[in-house]
Amino acid sequence: MAQIAFCGLGLMGAAMAQNVAKSDAVETVHLWNRTTSKSEEVASKNSSKMRVHADLSSAIQASTIVIVMLADYPTVKKVFLEDSIRPLLKSKILVQMSTLSSDQNKDLQREFSQDGVRFIECPVLGSTPVAISGALQLLVGGDEKTVDEVKPILTTMGKVKFQTSIYGKASVLKLSLNQMIASHIAAFGFSLALLEKNEIDSDVFMECLRGSAAHSKYYDLKYDAMKIHDHSSNIAFEERLLTKDIGCMVEEGKKVDLDTQVLEAMNQLGKSGIDLGWGSEDMSAMQEAILKKKKSP
């Protein structure tokens, strides 16, 4: 039975770790988070199969498979390419599930392969509720034999929708999908802000939208909360993380000589939202950046 180190227990990571622990193929999930209290909170829900580690080195040494779900590329590099950590990863499988750019994942693969680490790129599509239900869409890049070895673990978190042996392609696919989410949020947020400023009933707008080809069920999913400016009761994906992903989308577009003006504007909008205090709220808080509204203390 597998010994798994799960590193990074934010909203998504916590839900994913819980599902990994439910697998009959897993003996123990070794939890590590920069804030140990978060690991303790997650472990309290399945204490028989989870063990909390205050030190990352301890979690890695206890495991054969290391799952990484951290916020961004600088954090992954700082944590896992640290001199005291790199030797501990030798001969282990590292599943990198954070959303990064294709070049960032390629760089990590090159670095880890020098240390004898078997690297898998595996970004996921889905929000926190989807992660809780174990229905994420997994986009996998890596050596086929290594991927097959960890599939029983991966499929506790969702379904493999894409698999390739070429590193970077899974990241491009993930970012292409996240670009659609960002565009939906920005467009919907602007419409609601414009209606509010002109004192037009947004319910009438929604009735018209639902009867048109422009309608998306995503708007129904977000409407009730955005109508009352509630971005904290049901955080599916934090605004700061979506903004980071938009930055990666800009990078991907420029690399293949695409016009990225629209994405760059959305990226600036996201950064404005962070500056206004909305970074840790749901991504729907992009609406507040459009309104130029500062978050109340």
Disulfide bonds with the S-S distance in Angstrom:
none
